[in-house]
């Protein structure tokens, strides 16, 4: 399914150097919004969101920003990944002012952040955005890829980035099951039960597609899932449910029954975290 991506022309980031002084000698403070594109190996982290006493992606990135700007910086992400989940194109936004940016270019800021953040994080891009841009609320869709190793023997190279499912899968049956999930539905059956209490659980899934790949000689089935937003563990529960269909443990029609049940216990297992990658955000 082809996505239409809206392109907007970002405002240039201006340095405060040479900014005219006000009558009392103070420089006017203009605010700017920046966005980071991050890739990370989720294995060492207790998820994205900051947690006291835990190593998290947000906590590590905000600590690096505080070292650079010498003040606390609050960030907003496009999607909070769980412990062990990886990202190729996570987007994080935050606000800075003229003084923060004085004498700094965006490439130098990217280099500094890569020097200060955990080795499992790479800052791929630092971009200026329209003032007030939100990585979360301005996102039109999120794309995730889940990787299944479908070899007859356990993977070596993809061990930490896939779920080993030996014995073969009926991909046609999985595709038929996935059809029940396309469009806007109540996905209460496909999220962690505690996270659904008192919260809306309707989401719009735009695409679920299956892509055989060979990675370093290992046979991988990549499942691409695109939606406007996702509930806690939703993609992993979708994958776990479809794997049961692929193994012949349930018919394709069962996926529709799970959806209608609106009960987490009706669905399949939660697929392991290490196979999931937050692939990109569509704005």
N, C-alpha and C positions, 0 to 999 in steps of 0.2 A: 504494500500500500504506500503510495507516495505522499509524503508530508509536505505541506506548504510552509516554508520558513520565512518569517517576516524579518527583513533586514532593516535596521535603523542606523543612521549615521551618528556615531558617538561624538560627544563633545570632547574637544581636546583638553587635556589636563594642563593647566598653566602653573608655572612656578610662582611662588610668592616673592622671589628675588626681584627687587625693583618696583614692587607694588607701592603706589603712592601712600604716604602717611596721612592720617586724619589730623584734625586740629589739635588733638591731645597727644599726637605723636605715635598713636597706635596704628598698626596696619589693619585694613579691613580684612575680615576673615571670610573667605569664600569657601563653601563646602563642595566636595567632589565625591562621587561614588565610583569605586573601583570594583572590578570583578576578577577573581582568580579562577583559572581552570586547573583543577588538581587531578592527578592520578595517584593512587595509593594501593599498596598491598595491605589488605585489611587484617592479615594474620596477627600482628602484634597489638592491635587496637581493640578496646572495649566499645567499639562502635564509633560513629561520627560525633554524636552529641557529647559536650563536655560533662564529666562526672567527677565529683570530688575524689581525689586519691586514685584515679584511674587514668591510664594513658588512652587518650582519645584523639581523633583527627582534629576536631575543632579546638580542643584544649591546646594541642601542640602548635597549630597554626596561629591561634590568638596569642600564645606566649611569644612566638617569633615576631608577630606584629608589634606587641608591646615593647619588646627589646628595640625594635627599629624606631618606633615613633615615641617611645618613652612615656606612654600613657596607655591605659586599657583601650582595646579596640573590640567592639562587638561585631560578630559576623552572622550572616544569614546564609544558609545553604539551600540548594535546590531540592535535596532529598536526604534525609538522615538514614544512613546505612547502619545495619546491625553489626555486632561484633563478628569479625571474620569475613565480612563482605568487602569486595574490592571495588575500585572505581577507576575508570579510564577518563571520564569527562565530568567529574563533579564540579559544580560552579558555586563559588562563595562570594558574596558581596559585602561591602562595608564602606563606611563614610570616613573621609579624611578632610583636612583643611589645608589652606595655603602653606602654613608653617610646616605641617607634616611633609609636604612635597617639596619644600625649598631645597634646591640643589640636587634633587633626585630625578633620574629618568626612570621610565617604566622598566626598561631592560635591567638597569642596576637594581631596582627593587626586586625583580624576579630572581636575580643572582643572589641577592642578600637573603631572601626567603629560603631559597634552596640550600644555602649554607647553614641556616639556623634551624630548619625543620628536621624532623626525624628522617633517617635514611629511607624509610618505607614510603615517604611522600615526595612527589615531584610537582613543583609548580610549573605548569606548562606555559601559561599565559597570564599576563597582567594587563587588563584592558580598562580604559575609561568608559564609563556608561553615563547615560542621562542621569541627572541628579534625582535621587529617590528610587533608582532601579533596585528591584528586589530579586535576588536569585530564585527565591521561592515563589513569590506571588506573580511575577511576570512570566513564569514558565508556562508554555502552552502544552507541553508533553514531556514525559521522561521515557527513556529507552533503557531497558535492561537486557543483558544476555546471560543465559545460564548454560554452563558447559557440562555435558555428560560424556564421560569416557565410555565408549561402547566396544572396546577391544575385548578379546577373550582373556587377556592378562592385565593385571593392574598397571596403571600408568607410572612412569618414572618422572618424566618432565612435566606432565600436567597434574601430578598428584595433588599439589596444593592449590590447583585452580579448576578442579573438576570433581564430579561425583562419579565414581566408578560403578557402572551398572552392567555387569556381564550378562551373557545369555541372549542378547539380541532384543531389539524393541520393534514393535509394529508401528512405524512412523505414520502410516496412513490412518491407523486407528486413533493415534494421538492427534493428528490433524482434524479428524472428524470430531473428536471430543472437544478440541479447542474452539470449534465453531460455536459451541454453546455459550462461550464466555465473551464473545465479541459484542461490542456495544455497551450501552449503559445499563448496569444491573446493581443490585444490592449484593456486595461481595462479603457479607458477614461470615459466610462459611469458610472464606479463604484468608482470614486474618486471625491473629492471636486474640483469643476470646476476651481477655482482660482489657485490651486496647480498644475494643468496640463498645464498651459500656458507655451509654449516654452520648455517643458520637455518631455522626452520619457515616454510613458505610457504602453509599452509592459511589461508584467509580465508572469511568468510561474506558474500556480497553479497545484500542484501535487496531492492534495487530498482534497475532501470535503466529510466528512462522518458524520453520525448522530448516537448519542448514548444516549438512554434513561437511566437516572440515578435517584436514590432516594437519596436525601441529607437531613438528619435530618427530614425524613418523608415527604419531599416535592418533587413532581415529576418534574424533570428537563430534558429537551432535550438539550444535549450538541452537538454543531456543531463544528467539528474539521476542520480547514482550514490550509493547509500546502502549502507554495510556496517559490520560491527563494527570493522574496522580495514583499513588498506591498506598494501601493500608499496611500496617505492621506485618511483615512476613508474608504479604500477599503473593508476591512472585514465587517465592520458595514453596508455598502451599499449592499454587497452581501447578508448578513443575512436579511436585511429589504426587499430586493427583493424576496428572497426565502420564507419569511413569507407570503407575498402576494399570492404566489402560494399555500402555505400550507393552507391558509384560503379559497381558491377557488376563489379569486378575479381575478386571471389571470391563464391561462393554462401554463403547463410546457414549452411549446415551446416559450412562450413570453420571457423567459430568454435569449434565443439565439437572439431574435430580439433586446432586450436591448443592448446586447453586440455589435451587428452590428451597432447600432445607433451612437455609440461613442459620446453620449450626456448625461450628468448627469441627465437632466430632464426626460429622458426616463426610468430611474430606479426607484426602490421603495425608501421608506424613509430610512434615516440613523438610524439604530438601536441604542438605548440608550447606552451610554458609559459604564454604570456600569455592563453590562452583559459580557463584553469582557475581556479576560485574555491572555496576552502574555505568552504562556505556556513554550516554550523552544526554544533554538537555536541549529541548527545542524551544526557541523563543520566537 
